[in-house]
Amino acid sequence: MYVLLLLLLGISRYKAQKNVQLTDGLYAAIVNSFSNRNIMFSAEMIRSSMLFIYVGVEEGESEQIRKALHYQGTHLSDYKPEAQKIFDMSAQTAPVAKSLTRFYVRQNLKMSTEYRVFMRHTEGRARNIAFNREKLNEVNTLYSHEMGEHIGQVVKESWWKPNSQALLINAVFFNLSWERTFNPEATYPREFRVSAARKVMIPMMHEDSKFAFGNLATLKASAVLVPFSQGDLQMLLIKPDQPHALAQLQMKLSGMDIVSVARNLTMMDVFVGIPKFKLHSDLELTPALEKMGIKDIFKPSKSFSTLLHRNTNFRIDGVIHVVSFEFQEQGIGTPITDVGNGSLTHTFNGVKYFLATHPFAFYIIDHTSIFFAGHVTSF
């Protein structure tokens, strides 16, 4: 019966993605849950990872996940996230992005044969494990080996507890240079206004060139597109006019066609300033998922009969999503691209300014898809 369930349970491509909107609630839940942290995440990779749990639970819990994440369709083989495009790209011999998903279940809780059949339809893996320090080091070593040391520590000790029953872990590394390297000589300190009461000096990269830019009057914000060196990929940065208004801006953006916002920008002379720093975004997503109505999987219950060989009380202790990205002059990838002008060397008529000197949102997109989203709020 459960084999039939798995075969019929397939999930087709997320339909709302055709409009490149963030209306499903996941974006809003994440940015609200981590409003005071610099974050970056892939909504599609989170959905893809959550399949590991979705197919292992019975109707009540699975319905919570289905409604919140908009799973639909007839065949598992139908599900291929739009984000897969970015993982298929490569810059010379290096991949543009890597993703690794693992589902760890307590050693003495044997997974069912039916559930292991599902595992053959996924790129991630599920395995039984002891939640001790030795295995924690082994898991972090695995991620470092598979994705490179730049990914940093993926699993914190505070998540890996001796009494844990299950952890779902997805890590993503984005590895690509800008189309035009920011001139290192034009990186210098600027004030970043974290809040009305707090300002800090941070290194800021600068470039004056032609960028797609727009003042978004209805959003009370401005936006600029900074292109990457491959695959029509671009970073869309959107900054509210007022330093304290990012949360309100993101609520509006959660119901908008983000790619359309980028498409309506105009090429013009723009002086751009972006903070220089490494972003290691490690998110434990339980609070965000609970805001979306996915609650019961985090409580002990006997609803995991498809996942487990024996029906017993079971819970998910954490859903972890880690993304690493560097806001550096050249980006991350090699080779280094042509170096830009840096600071203004002459006066443009009607030059526009986009200085990310207070909290802002960003998206990595192409002409049809959103691959990553995030925000920078503090230093």
VOBA-1610 file (N, C-alpha, C; in pm, whole numbers, padded with zeros to 5 digits, always signed):
BEGIN
Met+00082-00120+00000Met+00000+00000+00000Met+00086+00126+00000Tyr+00190+00125+00083Tyr+00273+00245+00093Tyr+00356+00265-00033Val+00396+00153-00099Val+00466+00168-00226Val+00378+00240-00325Leu+00250+00200-00330Leu+00155+00266-00419Leu+00140+00412-00382Leu+00136+00440-00252Leu+00125+00577-00205Leu+00241+00660-00257Leu+00362+00605-00246Leu+00480+00679-00290Leu+00477+00706-00439Leu+00430+00609-00515Leu+00427+00626-00660Leu+00322+00729-00701Leu+00213+00737-00626Leu+00106+00830-00661Leu+00124+00968-00599Leu+00219+00977-00508Leu+00232+01098-00429Leu+00314+01206-00498Gly+00363+01176-00620Gly+00457+01263-00687Gly+00417+01409-00688Ile+00515+01494-00702Ile+00495+01637-00688Ile+00543+01705-00814Ser+00455+01778-00879Ser+00496+01846-01002Ser+00560+01979-00972Arg+00615+02042-01072Arg+00682+02170-01058Arg+00589+02272-00995Tyr+00643+02352-00907Tyr+00564+02452-00835Tyr+00505+02552-00934Lys+00373+02551-00951Lys+00309+02625-01059Lys+00325+02776-01047Ala+00323+02830-00925Ala+00333+02975-00911Ala+00466+03028-00959Gln+00566+02939-00972Gln+00697+02985-01016Gln+00692+03042-01156Lys+00592+03004-01236Lys+00582+03057-01371Lys+00566+03209-01368Asn+00504+03262-01263Asn+00486+03405-01249Asn+00599+03470-01169Val+00693+03388-01123Val+00808+03433-01047Val+00763+03521-00929Gln+00663+03473-00858Gln+00611+03545-00743Gln+00652+03475-00615Leu+00639+03547-00504Leu+00671+03492-00374Leu+00545+03495-00288Thr+00434+03450-00345Thr+00305+03464-00279Thr+00271+03345-00189Asp+00354+03244-00184Asp+00318+03123-00110Asp+00339+03134+00040Gly+00395+03239+00088Gly+00414+03257+00231Gly+00551+03217+00281Leu+00626+03137+00206Leu+00757+03093+00253Leu+00854+03209+00264Tyr+00856+03294+00163Tyr+00946+03411+00166Tyr+00915+03498+00288Ala+00788+03533+00305Ala+00750+03621+00417Ala+00781+03556+00551Ala+00757+03426+00563Ala+00782+03357+00690Ala+00930+03359+00725Ile+01016+03340+00625Ile+01160+03337+00652Ile+01213+03476+00685Val+01179+03576+00602Val+01235+03709+00629Val+01181+03765+00760Asn+01060+03731+00798Asn+01007+03777+00927Asn+01072+03705+01044Ser+01103+03577+01026Ser+01164+03499+01134Ser+01308+03538+01160Phe+01374+03592+01058Phe+01515+03629+01070Phe+01535+03775+01030Ser+01451+03861+01083Ser+01450+04002+01042Ser+01574+04077+01086Asn+01643+04030+01189Asn+01759+04102+01242Asn+01892+04037+01204Arg+01887+03946+01107Arg+02008+03877+01064Arg+02027+03893+00914Asn+02153+03892+00870Asn+02181+03885+00727Asn+02154+03742+00680Ile+02066+03726+00583Ile+02028+03592+00540Ile+02026+03580+00388Met+02039+03456+00341Met+02025+03423+00200Met+01968+03282+00195Phe+01871+03260+00107Phe+01809+03128+00103Phe+01752+03100-00036Ser+01732+02972-00063Ser+01667+02927-00185Ser+01535+02864-00149Ala+01425+02930-00179Ala+01292+02877-00146Ala+01269+02743-00215Glu+01315+02731-00337Glu+01293+02606-00411Glu+01372+02490-00352Met+01494+02514-00307Met+01571+02406-00247Met+01513+02366-00112Ile+01453+02460-00041Ile+01385+02425+00083Ile+01265+02335+00053Arg+01187+02372-00051Arg+01074+02287-00090Arg+01120+02148-00131Ser+01226+02145-00211Ser+01278+02017-00257Ser+01323+01931-00140Ser+01392+01990-00044Ser+01440+01915+00073Ser+01324+01863+00157Met+01219+01941+00169Met+01106+01902+00253Met+01031+01780+00200Leu+01060+01739+00076Leu+01001+01615+00024Leu+01041+01496+00110Phe+01160+01500+00168Phe+01208+01390+00252Phe+01111+01364+00366Ile+01055+01472+00421Ile+00961+01458+00532Ile+00821+01432+00480Tyr+00781+01503+00376Tyr+00645+01498+00324Tyr+00600+01357+00291Val+00687+01280+00226Val+00645+01145+00186Val+00651+01046+00300Gly+00700+01088+00416Gly+00712+00996+00527Gly+00602+01005+00630Val+00512+01104+00614Val+00407+01124+00715Val+00269+01094+00658Glu+00175+01072+00750Glu+00039+01040+00710Glu-00042+01167+00683Glu-00169+01150+00656Glu-00249+01255+00593Glu-00252+01388+00665Gly-00272+01390+00797Gly-00284+01518+00866Gly-00161+01605+00851Glu-00046+01548+00884Glu+00079+01623+00875Glu+00117+01651+00730Ser+00096+01554+00642Ser+00133+01577+00503Ser+00046+01685+00440Glu-00079+01696+00485Glu-00168+01799+00431Glu-00120+01938+00475Gln-00069+01950+00597Gln-00011+02078+00640Gln+00103+02119+00549Ile+00189+02024+00517Ile+00304+02055+00431Ile+00258+02084+00289Arg+00165+02005+00238Arg+00118+02024+00100Arg+00057+02162+00081Lys-00026+02204+00174Lys-00090+02335+00164Lys+00011+02448+00174Ala+00105+02436+00268Ala+00201+02544+00291Ala+00300+02557+00176Leu+00344+02444+00120Leu+00448+02446+00018Leu+00394+02424-00123His+00262+02409-00136His+00197+02400-00266His+00246+02283-00349Tyr+00265+02167-00287Tyr+00298+02048-00363Tyr+00174+02001-00438Gln+00194+01959-00562Gln+00081+01908-00642Gln+00136+01828-00759Gly+00054+01736-00814Gly+00098+01661-00929Gly+00068+01513-00916Thr+00124+01434-01005Thr+00092+01292-01010Thr+00212+01200-01007His+00331+01249-01039His+00449+01162-01045His+00569+01229-00980Leu+00643+01151-00902Leu+00765+01205-00843Leu+00862+01254-00950Ser+00866+01184-01062Ser+00960+01221-01168Ser+00925+01355-01232Asp+00803+01404-01209Asp+00763+01534-01265Asp+00832+01650-01193Tyr+00875+01626-01070Tyr+00925+01736-00989Tyr+01072+01764-01020Lys+01094+01878-01082Lys+01230+01925-01106Lys+01229+02075-01082Pro+01286+02122-00972Pro+01278+02265-00939Pro+01340+02352-01047Glu+01284+02471-01065Glu+01345+02568-01155Glu+01489+02595-01114Ala+01516+02586-00985Ala+01651+02614-00936Ala+01753+02516-00990Gln+01709+02403-01044Gln+01803+02306-01098Gln+01890+02366-01208Lys+01837+02466-01279Lys+01913+02530-01386Lys+02048+02582-01336Ile+02047+02639-01219Ile+02169+02701-01169Ile+02272+02596-01128Phe+02225+02478-01088Phe+02318+02373-01050Phe+02376+02301-01171Asp+02311+02318-01286Asp+02362+02258-01409Asp+02464+02346-01479Met+02479+02471-01435Met+02574+02563-01497Met+02714+02539-01441Ser+02814+02577-01521Ser+02951+02573-01471Ser+03028+02691-01528Ala+03121+02741-01448Ala+03210+02848-01492Ala+03347+02784-01511Gln+03389+02768-01638Gln+03506+02687-01671Gln+03485+02548-01613Thr+03571+02504-01522Thr+03558+02369-01467Thr+03486+02368-01332Ala+03451+02485-01281Ala+03389+02493-01149Ala+03238+02511-01161Pro+03160+02442-01079Pro+03015+02462-01083Pro+02977+02599-01030Val+02871+02654-01085Val+02821+02783-01038Val+02761+02770-00899Ala+02696+02658-00873Ala+02635+02637-00742Ala+02635+02488-00710Lys+02642+02457-00583Lys+02634+02320-00535Lys+02525+02312-00427Ser+02461+02197-00420Ser+02363+02175-00315Ser+02377+02031-00264Leu+02366+02014-00134Leu+02375+01881-00075Leu+02270+01870+00035Thr+02185+01768+00024Thr+02080+01745+00122Thr+02100+01609+00189Arg+02089+01607+00320Arg+02094+01483+00396Arg+01983+01485+00501Phe+01925+01367+00523Phe+01821+01350+00624Phe+01874+01247+00723Tyr+01899+01291+00845Tyr+01957+01204+00948Tyr+01851+01163+01049Val+01839+01031+01067Val+01739+00973+01157Val+01812+00894+01265Arg+01764+00904+01386Arg+01827+00838+01502Arg+01859+00691+01473Gln+01974+00647+01521Gln+02029+00516+01488Gln+01931+00401+01510Asn+01859+00401+01621Asn+01773+00287+01655Asn+01634+00295+01594Leu+01610+00392+01505Leu+01480+00406+01441Leu+01494+00368+01293Lys+01474+00242+01265Lys+01495+00190+01129Lys+01392+00247+01032Met+01439+00292+00916Met+01350+00344+00813Met+01290+00229+00732Ser+01168+00250+00684Ser+01096+00145+00613Ser+01154+00121+00474Thr+01129+00003+00423Thr+01171-00030+00286Thr+01102+00062+00186Glu+00975+00091+00208Glu+00899+00178+00119Glu+00960+00318+00113Tyr+01003+00367+00229Tyr+01063+00500+00231Tyr+01196+00500+00156Arg+01273+00395+00169Arg+01400+00386+00098Arg+01379+00380-00053Val+01265+00326-00097Val+01231+00329-00240Val+01220+00474-00286Phe+01157+00556-00205Phe+01148+00699-00240Phe+01285+00762-00252Met+01378+00722-00165Met+01512+00781-00167Met+01580+00765-00303Arg+01543+00662-00376Arg+01605+00640-00507Arg+01558+00741-00610His+01453+00817-00576His+01401+00918-00667His+01454+01058-00634Thr+01546+01067-00540Thr+01596+01197-00497Thr+01747+01204-00511Glu+01799+01326-00512Glu+01944+01343-00517Glu+02006+01346-00377Gly+01925+01369-00276Gly+01977+01365-00140Gly+01970+01224-00085Arg+02007+01209+00039Arg+02010+01076+00100Arg+01959+01083+00243Ala+01901+00971+00287Ala+01860+00955+00425Ala+01942+00843+00486Arg+01981+00860+00612Arg+02058+00754+00678Arg+02035+00759+00828Asn+02051+00644+00891Asn+02048+00637+01037Asn+02183+00679+01092Ile+02180+00745+01208Ile+02304+00799+01264Ile+02288+00817+01414Ala+02399+00814+01485Ala+02401+00847+01628Ala+02428+00996+01641Phe+02349+01062+01723Phe+02366+01207+01740Phe+02466+01235+01852Asn+02594+01203+01823Asn+02701+01232+01916Asn+02806+01321+01849Arg+02904+01365+01926Arg+03003+01460+01874Arg+03084+01399+01759Glu+03117+01271+01769Glu+03195+01207+01663Glu+03122+01214+01529Lys+02993+01184+01532Lys+02915+01186+01408Lys+02889+01329+01361Leu+02879+01423+01453Leu+02866+01564+01414Leu+02989+01607+01335Asn+03107+01572+01383Asn+03229+01605+01310Asn+03232+01537+01174Glu+03184+01414+01170Glu+03179+01339+01043Glu+03088+01408+00943Val+02972+01456+00990Val+02877+01524+00901Val+02935+01654+00849Asn+02994+01734+00937Asn+03054+01860+00892Asn+03171+01836+00798Thr+03246+01729+00820Thr+03354+01693+00728Thr+03300+01654+00592Leu+03188+01582+00590Leu+03124+01545+00464Leu+03088+01669+00383Tyr+03024+01766+00447Tyr+02984+01888+00376Tyr+03107+01965+00328Ser+03209+01971+00410Ser+03331+02041+00369Ser+03397+01971+00252His+03399+01839+00253His+03461+01761+00144His+03382+01776+00014Glu+03251+01767+00024Glu+03167+01769-00095Glu+03151+01909-00154Met+03154+02012-00070Met+03122+02146-00117Met+03239+02243-00109Gly+03347+02203-00042Gly+03461+02291-00027Gly+03461+02356+00110Glu+03580+02391+00158Glu+03591+02448+00292Glu+03521+02582+00305His+03498+02650+00190His+03433+02781+00195His+03290+02774+00249Ile+03231+02654+00249Ile+03094+02644+00301Ile+03091+02668+00451Gly+03206+02649+00519Gly+03212+02671+00663Gly+03142+02558+00739Gln+03119+02580+00867Gln+03050+02481+00948Gln+02903+02480+00914Val+02852+02366+00872Val+02712+02356+00831Val+02621+02326+00949Val+02661+02231+01033Val+02575+02188+01144Val+02633+02235+01276Lys+02558+02317+01348Lys+02602+02365+01478Lys+02582+02257+01585Glu+02667+02262+01686Glu+02655+02166+01796Glu+02522+02182+01868Ser+02470+02304+01874Ser+02343+02327+01943Ser+02225+02261+01872Trp+02238+02230+01743Trp+02132+02160+01670Trp+02145+02008+01686Trp+02267+01960+01702Trp+02298+01816+01702Trp+02297+01767+01847Lys+02179+01736+01898Lys+02164+01703+02039Lys+02155+01552+02059Pro+02203+01502+02173Pro+02201+01357+02198Pro+02061+01294+02190Asn+01960+01373+02222Asn+01823+01319+02220Asn+01750+01349+02089Ser+01822+01398+01988Ser+01758+01428+01859Ser+01708+01299+01793Gln+01598+01311+01721Gln+01545+01197+01645Gln+01563+01214+01495Ala+01557+01339+01445Ala+01573+01358+01301Ala+01612+01502+01270Leu+01708+01519+01181Leu+01747+01650+01130Leu+01753+01643+00977Leu+01687+01740+00914Leu+01693+01756+00769Leu+01787+01872+00740Ile+01891+01847+00659Ile+01996+01948+00637Ile+02018+01968+00488Asn+02005+02092+00443Asn+02037+02128+00305Asn+02136+02244+00308Ala+02244+02232+00232Ala+02343+02338+00222Ala+02365+02372+00075Val+02383+02502+00047Val+02401+02551-00089Val+02518+02647-00092Phe+02601+02634-00194Phe+02711+02727-00214Phe+02699+02788-00353Phe+02702+02922-00359Phe+02693+02993-00487Phe+02830+03049-00522Asn+02877+03022-00644Asn+03017+03042-00679Asn+03029+03107-00817Leu+03023+03241-00822Leu+03028+03306-00952Leu+03079+03449-00938Ser+03157+03492-01037Ser+03210+03628-01036Ser+03110+03725-01096Trp+03128+03852-01062Trp+03049+03957-01125Trp+03090+03970-01271Glu+03001+04022-01353Glu+03037+04046-01492Glu+03153+04145-01501Arg+03157+04238-01409Arg+03263+04337-01406Arg+03312+04351-01263Thr+03439+04321-01239Thr+03495+04326-01105Thr+03492+04469-01049Phe+03448+04482-00925Phe+03458+04611-00858Phe+03607+04642-00838Asn+03644+04764-00865Asn+03783+04804-00851Asn+03822+04803-00703Pro+03919+04717-00663Pro+03957+04710-00521Pro+04005+04845-00466Glu+04058+04929-00551Glu+04106+05059-00505Glu+03991+05152-00466Ala+03871+05114-00508Ala+03753+05195-00474Ala+03671+05132-00362Thr+03733+05042-00287Thr+03669+04988-00167Thr+03719+05067-00047Tyr+03628+05133+00022Tyr+03667+05215+00136Tyr+03550+05221+00235Pro+03576+05262+00358Pro+03471+05259+00461Pro+03358+05359+00434Arg+03238+05314+00463Arg+03119+05400+00465Arg+03035+05364+00587Glu+02952+05458+00623Glu+02862+05435+00737Glu+02742+05353+00692Phe+02711+05247+00768Phe+02590+05166+00745Phe+02498+05189+00864Arg+02375+05235+00835Arg+02279+05266+00941Arg+02198+05140+00971Val+02234+05071+01078Val+02163+04950+01118Val+02023+04984+01169Ser+02014+05090+01247Ser+01887+05137+01302Ser+01902+05285+01334Ala+01795+05345+01383Ala+01803+05486+01418Ala+01907+05511+01526Ala+01930+05409+01610Ala+02021+05426+01723Ala+02161+05371+01698Arg+02181+05298+01587Arg+02309+05232+01568Arg+02361+05248+01426Lys+02484+05297+01415Lys+02552+05309+01288Lys+02691+05247+01301Val+02737+05182+01194Val+02870+05120+01196Val+02943+05156+01067Met+03075+05158+01074Met+03157+05178+00955Met+03192+05042+00897Ile+03168+05023+00768Ile+03196+04896+00704Ile+03268+04921+00571Pro+03346+04824+00520Pro+03405+04840+00387Pro+03296+04833+00280Met+03299+04925+00186Met+03198+04933+00081Met+03267+04932-00055Met+03219+04846-00145Met+03269+04841-00282Met+03193+04944-00366His+03263+05008-00459His+03200+05112-00540His+03228+05091-00689Glu+03131+05127-00770Glu+03147+05120-00916Glu+03055+05222-00982Asp+03110+05299-01076Asp+03025+05385-01157Asp+03027+05333-01300Ser+02909+05299-01349Ser+02898+05240-01482Ser+02751+05245-01522Lys+02718+05178-01629Lys+02577+05168-01669Lys+02516+05044-01606Phe+02411+05063-01532Phe+02336+04956-01468Phe+02187+04977-01496Ala+02111+04869-01490Ala+01966+04881-01492Ala+01921+04931-01355Phe+01846+05041-01354Phe+01815+05110-01229Phe+01673+05163-01236Gly+01611+05182-01120Gly+01480+05244-01117Gly+01443+05293-00979Asn+01374+05405-00974Asn+01309+05449-00850Asn+01168+05391-00850Leu+01139+05309-00750Leu+01011+05238-00743Leu+00918+05316-00651Ala+00849+05412-00710Ala+00770+05506-00630Ala+00662+05436-00549Thr+00594+05337-00609Thr+00485+05270-00537Thr+00536+05187-00419Leu+00663+05147-00426Leu+00722+05070-00316Leu+00801+05158-00221Lys+00818+05287-00257Lys+00902+05378-00180Lys+01041+05317-00163Ala+01100+05282-00279Ala+01228+05213-00280Ala+01299+05241-00412Ser+01424+05197-00420Ser+01500+05203-00545Ser+01565+05067-00567Ala+01598+05038-00695Ala+01651+04906-00729Ala+01760+04919-00833Val+01853+04824-00830Val+01959+04818-00930Val+01989+04671-00959Leu+02031+04643-01083Leu+02070+04508-01125Leu+02220+04504-01145Val+02288+04412-01077Val+02431+04393-01094Val+02450+04255-01158Pro+02496+04249-01284Pro+02504+04120-01354Pro+02624+04036-01312Phe+02604+03903-01317Phe+02712+03808-01299Phe+02772+03773-01435Ser+02879+03696-01434Ser+02956+03672-01557Ser+02899+03558-01642Gln+02792+03493-01598Gln+02746+03376-01672Gln+02597+03353-01654Gly+02538+03292-01757Gly+02404+03238-01749Gly+02292+03339-01733Asp+02311+03463-01776Asp+02211+03566-01760Asp+02173+03589-01614Leu+02259+03548-01523Leu+02232+03565-01381Leu+02263+03707-01338Gln+02178+03761-01252Gln+02194+03897-01203Gln+02152+03904-01057Met+02210+03998-00985Met+02163+04025-00850Met+02079+04152-00854Leu+01954+04139-00812Leu+01863+04252-00799Leu+01867+04299-00655Leu+01911+04421-00634Leu+01914+04480-00500Leu+01803+04584-00491Ile+01723+04576-00385Ile+01613+04670-00365Ile+01628+04731-00225Lys+01636+04864-00223Lys+01659+04937-00098Lys+01541+05029-00068Pro+01484+05019+00052Pro+01376+05113+00085Pro+01431+05254+00097Asp+01347+05351+00069Asp+01392+05491+00080Asp+01429+05527+00223Gln+01359+05468+00320Gln+01385+05497+00460Gln+01459+05380+00526Pro+01558+05407+00610Pro+01640+05300+00668Pro+01561+05197+00749His+01448+05239+00806His+01372+05150+00895His+01262+05074+00823Ala+01252+05085+00692Ala+01133+05038+00621Ala+01150+04906+00548Leu+01256+04829+00577Leu+01278+04705+00502Leu+01166+04604+00525Ala+01121+04588+00647Ala+01017+04488+00675Ala+00890+04518+00596Gln+00849+04644+00592Gln+00730+04681+00515Gln+00752+04658+00365Leu+00871+04689+00317Leu+00903+04668+00177Leu+00895+04520+00142Gln+00950+04433+00226Gln+00950+04291+00197Gln+00810+04231+00198Met+00721+04284+00280Met+00583+04237+00278Met+00519+04267+00143Lys+00549+04384+00087Lys+00497+04419-00046Lys+00560+04331-00153Leu+00690+04309-00143Leu+00760+04229-00242Leu+00714+04084-00242Ser+00665+04034-00128Ser+00623+03894-00120Ser+00505+03863-00210Gly+00433+03964-00256Gly+00321+03941-00346Gly+00346+03989-00487Met+00471+04013-00522Met+00502+04072-00652Met+00579+03976-00742Asp+00572+04002-00872Asp+00653+03932-00971Asp+00791+03997-00971Ile+00885+03933-00904Ile+01017+03992-00883Ile+01092+04012-01015Val+01085+03916-01105Val+01154+03929-01233Val+01096+04045-01313Ser+00965+04068-01300Ser+00903+04181-01369Ser+00957+04314-01315Val+00982+04320-01185Val+01043+04440-01127Val+01176+04467-01195Ala+01257+04362-01209Ala+01388+04378-01274Ala+01374+04416-01420Arg+01276+04358-01486Arg+01257+04382-01629Arg+01219+04526-01658Asn+01158+04593-01563Asn+01111+04729-01584Asn+01213+04836-01546Leu+01333+04793-01508Leu+01439+04890-01479Leu+01499+04941-01610Thr+01567+05055-01603Thr+01621+05122-01722Thr+01771+05136-01711Met+01843+05105-01820Met+01988+05122-01822Met+02023+05270-01816Met+02111+05305-01725Met+02155+05444-01711Met+02284+05448-01631Asp+02344+05566-01621Asp+02466+05583-01543Asp+02431+05583-01394Val+02494+05490-01322Val+02463+05474-01179Val+02592+05457-01101Phe+02599+05522-00987Phe+02709+05503-00893Phe+02659+05408-00785Val+02717+05286-00781Val+02670+05180-00694Val+02768+05157-00580Gly+02716+05142-00459Gly+02797+05104-00344Gly+02734+04986-00272Ile+02812+04877-00254Ile+02762+04755-00191Ile+02858+04713-00081Pro+02809+04671+00036Pro+02899+04625+00143Pro+02985+04507+00097Lys+03108+04503+00146Lys+03198+04391+00120Lys+03203+04303+00245Phe+03156+04179+00233Phe+03160+04087+00346Phe+03124+03947+00298Lys+03151+03849+00381Lys+03112+03711+00353Lys+02983+03681+00427Leu+02886+03627+00355Leu+02757+03595+00413Leu+02748+03443+00433His+02744+03401+00557His+02721+03260+00591His+02585+03254+00660Ser+02486+03212+00585Ser+02348+03214+00634Ser+02308+03074+00678Asp+02302+03050+00808Asp+02263+02919+00860Asp+02130+02933+00933Leu+02026+02881+00871Leu+01890+02900+00920Leu+01831+02768+00969Glu+01785+02768+01092Glu+01703+02657+01142Glu+01559+02701+01121Leu+01490+02634+01032Leu+01366+02686+00974Leu+01239+02648+01050Thr+01252+02580+01163Thr+01131+02540+01235Thr+01038+02658+01264Pro+01086+02772+01318Pro+00995+02883+01345Pro+00923+02934+01219Ala+00996+02942+01106Ala+00934+02990+00982Ala+00830+02892+00933Leu+00859+02762+00938Leu+00764+02662+00890Leu+00640+02657+00979Glu+00659+02676+01109Glu+00544+02679+01200Glu+00454+02798+01170Lys+00514+02912+01132Lys+00433+03027+01093Lys+00346+02997+00972Met+00390+02906+00888Met+00315+02869+00768Met+00211+02761+00794Gly+00207+02710+00917Gly+00109+02607+00951Gly+00165+02467+00955Ile+00296+02451+00932Ile+00360+02319+00941Ile+00407+02302+01085Lys+00325+02240+01167Lys+00353+02235+01310Lys+00366+02093+01365Asp+00280+02002+01320Asp+00270+01872+01385Asp+00393+01784+01368Ile+00470+01804+01261Ile+00588+01719+01242Ile+00694+01744+01348Phe+00686+01858+01417Phe+00785+01892+01520Phe+00740+01846+01659Lys+00627+01775+01666Lys+00577+01720+01792Lys+00580+01568+01784Pro+00610+01500+01896Pro+00610+01353+01893Pro+00472+01299+01855Ser+00469+01209+01756Ser+00343+01147+01717Ser+00374+01015+01647Lys+00268+00939+01623Lys+00281+00811+01550Lys+00234+00826+01407Ser+00261+00942+01349Ser+00215+00973+01213Ser+00322+00950+01107Phe+00436+00891+01146Phe+00545+00870+01051Phe+00555+00724+01009Ser+00439+00661+00989Ser+00438+00518+00960Ser+00495+00486+00822Thr+00495+00579+00730Thr+00555+00555+00599Thr+00707+00566+00608Leu+00755+00653+00694Leu+00900+00674+00710Leu+00965+00560+00787Leu+00902+00516+00896Leu+00965+00422+00987Leu+00920+00278+00965His+01011+00185+00995His+00980+00042+00984His+00876+00002+01088Arg+00885+00059+01207Arg+00788+00033+01313Arg+00722+00165+01351Asn+00592+00163+01367Asn+00518+00284+01402Asn+00542+00318+01548Thr+00609+00429+01572Thr+00644+00471+01707Thr+00641+00622+01715Asn+00643+00676+01836Asn+00648+00821+01851Asn+00775+00876+01787Phe+00758+00981+01709Phe+00869+01034+01630Phe+00843+01181+01604Arg+00952+01257+01588Arg+00940+01400+01558Arg+01058+01444+01473Ile+01043+01558+01407Ile+01153+01622+01337Ile+01210+01728+01432Asp+01340+01722+01459Asp+01402+01815+01553Asp+01452+01942+01487Gly+01467+01942+01356Gly+01513+02063+01290Gly+01518+02048+01139Val+01491+02159+01070Val+01508+02170+00925Val+01608+02282+00903Ile+01726+02246+00853Ile+01838+02340+00846Ile+01871+02371+00700His+01889+02499+00672His+01922+02547+00537His+02039+02643+00548Val+02151+02609+00483Val+02273+02688+00493Val+02315+02733+00354Val+02343+02863+00339Val+02391+02918+00213Val+02514+03004+00239Ser+02615+02988+00153Ser+02736+03067+00164Ser+02753+03152+00038Phe+02785+03280+00058Phe+02803+03372-00055Phe+02898+03484-00012Glu+02976+03535-00105Glu+03069+03642-00073Glu+03039+03768-00154Phe+03014+03877-00082Phe+03006+04008-00146Phe+03150+04062-00152Gln+03223+04023-00256Gln+03361+04064-00274Gln+03376+04135-00409Glu+03491+04199-00431Glu+03509+04277-00553Glu+03491+04194-00680Gln+03544+04072-00681Gln+03534+03990-00801Gln+03419+03889-00793Gly+03345+03889-00681Gly+03250+03781-00659Gly+03325+03665-00598Ile+03301+03545-00647Ile+03369+03428-00593Ile+03444+03352-00701Gly+03381+03339-00817Gly+03437+03252-00919Gly+03561+03306-00985Thr+03626+03222-01063Thr+03742+03259-01144Thr+03707+03235-01290Pro+03772+03302-01386Pro+03877+03400-01363Pro+03818+03536-01324Ile+03905+03624-01274Ile+03863+03760-01242Ile+03824+03830-01371Thr+03712+03896-01371Thr+03663+03963-01491Thr+03722+04103-01502Asp+03687+04174-01609Asp+03739+04309-01630Asp+03711+04396-01508Val+03807+04479-01473Val+03794+04565-01356Val+03722+04693-01394Gly+03629+04735-01310Gly+03551+04855-01337Gly+03627+04982-01302Asn+03557+05093-01314Asn+03617+05223-01290Asn+03639+05252-01143Gly+03550+05200-01060Gly+03558+05230-00918Gly+03476+05353-00884Ser+03541+05455-00833Ser+03471+05576-00795Ser+03453+05666-00916Leu+03367+05765-00902Leu+03340+05856-01013Leu+03464+05933-01054Thr+03495+05928-01183Thr+03612+06000-01234Thr+03573+06122-01313His+03444+06134-01344His+03395+06254-01411His+03247+06268-01380Thr+03191+06380-01413Thr+03053+06408-01377Thr+02959+06364-01488Phe+02862+06280-01452Phe+02758+06239-01546Phe+02641+06337-01535Asn+02574+06358-01645Asn+02449+06434-01640Asn+02340+06342-01589Gly+02280+06379-01479Gly+02170+06300-01425Gly+02212+06167-01367Val+02335+06155-01315Val+02380+06029-01258Val+02290+05990-01140Lys+02260+05859-01129Lys+02181+05807-01018Lys+02274+05741-00917Tyr+02227+05731-00796Tyr+02306+05670-00690Tyr+02228+05555-00627Phe+02297+05443-00608Phe+02241+05333-00529Phe+02348+05294-00427Leu+02336+05349-00308Leu+02431+05321-00202Leu+02361+05238-00095Ala+02404+05113-00081Ala+02340+05021+00014Ala+02394+05048+00154Thr+02357+05163+00207Thr+02409+05208+00337Thr+02307+05191+00449His+02198+05123+00422His+02106+05079+00526His+02040+04949+00478Pro+01964+04879+00562Pro+01913+04746+00527Pro+01845+04740+00390Phe+01875+04631+00316Phe+01821+04614+00181Phe+01792+04467+00154Ala+01707+04443+00055Ala+01675+04307+00010Ala+01749+04278-00119Phe+01770+04150-00148Phe+01833+04114-00274Phe+01781+03979-00324Tyr+01796+03959-00455Tyr+01754+03835-00521Tyr+01855+03801-00629Ile+01886+03673-00645Ile+01965+03627-00759Ile+01869+03564-00857Ile+01863+03619-00978Ile+01760+03583-01075Ile+01822+03568-01213Asp+01743+03509-01305Asp+01770+03525-01447Asp+01644+03585-01509His+01620+03563-01636His+01506+03627-01700His+01372+03563-01664Thr+01375+03445-01602Thr+01250+03374-01575Thr+01237+03323-01432Ser+01344+03317-01356Ser+01342+03245-01228Ser+01412+03322-01117Ile+01369+03292-00994Ile+01438+03338-00874Ile+01515+03219-00817Phe+01645+03234-00797Phe+01725+03126-00743Phe+01752+03144-00593Phe+01780+03266-00553Phe+01806+03295-00412Phe+01738+03427-00377Ala+01707+03441-00249Ala+01658+03569-00196Ala+01727+03591-00063Gly+01720+03715-00014Gly+01781+03741+00115Gly+01774+03887+00151His+01835+03921+00263His+01846+04062+00301His+01970+04083+00386Val+02017+04207+00385Val+02130+04250+00467Val+02076+04355+00562Thr+02088+04329+00692Thr+02028+04418+00792Thr+02125+04472+00894Ser+02237+04403+00916Ser+02323+04447+01025Ser+02467+04400+01006Phe+02556+04465+01082Phe+02699+04427+01085Phe+02750+04439+01228
//
